[in-house]
Amino acid sequence: MDPAFHEALASGIEALGLPVDEAARALLERYADRLLAWNRKVNLTAITAPAELAEKHLVDSLVLLPVLSGARTLLDVGSGAGLPGMPLACARRDLSVTCCDGVAKKIAFVKAVSAELDLPVRGVAVRAEGDPEREGLPRADAVVSRALADPDRWVPVGARYLAEGGTLLAMLGREVDRAALEAVGAAEGLTLVGLDVYELPISRAARAVARWQRR
Ligand SMILES: C[S@@+](CC[C@H](N)C(=O)[O-])C[C@H]1O[C@@H](n2cnc3c(N)ncnc32)[C@H](O)[C@@H]1O
């Protein structure tokens, strides 16, 4: 992999103080390598420059590590190429991750690379509409979407997959209004327990992570 990939990954991890060991970094590099290789045949990502991929896909996914410290199961809805679920599984091999997406070829990538890297990730090719039993999706300690839908559409769907005491997360690429996030949560019996607004360390791209829990 390009040295710029390693520099961007290392500086992003360091700048954000993320708990990512050497074994995880090796897995992240292999995941990125497979993502770029598959992307030549299957459209998985528009980001193909190694350093940008390290920051905008890997570091941006790993940002969730601190808030997932107590979780044992994660459901990633609309995961595409496994983002954020697969980078998180590289760093947390004790986390049981389910990635779901409505596009079968994206889940084919998730399944193949999880098997190749021996990651604790299951891929399910289904559209999540909020009926866990019909869709064969688990309820999870943490349910996340990244770049899937506006919170007013995501929260009612994602809330149905929460295990008792679980946390619903939305990874958003733009500024968000706290009052609106509180209101969409309240309509589903959820309380907004966190809104982390930050910049990615190299590009300075704005990001936000909203977290809700059941009242
Ligand atoms: C913009 S992409 C984001 C992919 C990935 N989360 C990321 O951050 O790169 C949105 C993905 O959500 C999937 N998707 C949209 N609606 C969905 C639904 N209801 N259930 C499952 N997947 C869905 C699409 O197929 C697409 O792969």
The ligand as an SDF file (V2000), in Angstrom:
LIG
                    3D

 27 29  0  0  0  0  0  0  0  0999 V2000
  -24.3960    6.4760    0.6820 C   0  0  0  0  0  0  0  0  0  0  0  0
  -24.2260    4.7620    0.8760 S   0  0  0  0  0  0  0  0  0  0  0  0
  -23.2950    4.6860    2.3690 C   0  0  0  0  0  0  0  0  0  0  0  0
  -22.5730    3.3780    2.5070 C   0  0  0  0  0  0  0  0  0  0  0  0
  -21.6950    3.2730    3.7440 C   0  0  0  0  0  0  0  0  0  0  0  0
  -22.4760    3.2960    4.9660 N   0  0  0  0  0  0  0  0  0  0  0  0
  -20.6370    4.3500    3.7580 C   0  0  0  0  0  0  0  0  0  0  0  0
  -20.6180    5.1380    4.6960 O   0  0  0  0  0  0  0  0  0  0  0  0
  -19.8100    4.3790    2.8410 O   0  0  0  0  0  0  0  0  0  0  0  0
  -25.8310    4.2200    1.4170 C   0  0  0  0  0  0  0  0  0  0  0  0
  -26.0070    2.7240    1.3410 C   0  0  0  0  0  0  0  0  0  0  0  0
  -27.2100    2.3730    1.9810 O   0  0  0  0  0  0  0  0  0  0  0  0
  -27.8660    1.3680    1.2450 C   0  0  0  0  0  0  0  0  0  0  0  0
  -29.2810    1.4710    1.6200 N   0  0  0  0  0  0  0  0  0  0  0  0
  -30.1260    2.5080    1.4130 C   0  0  0  0  0  0  0  0  0  0  0  0
  -31.3150    2.2730    1.9860 N   0  0  0  0  0  0  0  0  0  0  0  0
  -31.2180    1.0630    2.5980 C   0  0  0  0  0  0  0  0  0  0  0  0
  -32.1080    0.2680    3.3760 C   0  0  0  0  0  0  0  0  0  0  0  0
  -33.3410    0.6710    3.6610 N   0  0  0  0  0  0  0  0  0  0  0  0
  -31.6610   -0.9100    3.8460 N   0  0  0  0  0  0  0  0  0  0  0  0
  -30.4170   -1.3360    3.5800 C   0  0  0  0  0  0  0  0  0  0  0  0
  -29.5360   -0.6320    2.8430 N   0  0  0  0  0  0  0  0  0  0  0  0
  -29.9270    0.5450    2.3620 C   0  0  0  0  0  0  0  0  0  0  0  0
  -27.5270    1.6520   -0.2070 C   0  0  0  0  0  0  0  0  0  0  0  0
  -27.6050    0.4970   -1.0050 O   0  0  0  0  0  0  0  0  0  0  0  0
  -26.0840    2.1610   -0.0690 C   0  0  0  0  0  0  0  0  0  0  0  0
  -25.1580    1.1060   -0.2040 O   0  0  0  0  0  0  0  0  0  0  0  0
  1  2  1  0
  2  3  1  0
  2 10  1  0
  3  4  1  0
  4  5  1  0
  5  6  1  0
  5  7  1  0
  7  8  2  0
  7  9  1  0
 10 11  1  0
 11 12  1  0
 11 26  1  0
 12 13  1  0
 13 14  1  0
 13 24  1  0
 14 15  1  0
 14 23  1  0
 15 16  2  0
 16 17  1  0
 17 18  1  0
 17 23  2  0
 18 19  1  0
 18 20  2  0
 20 21  1  0
 21 22  2  0
 22 23  1  0
 24 25  1  0
 24 26  1  0
 26 27  1  0
M  CHG  2   2   1   9  -1
M  END
$$$$
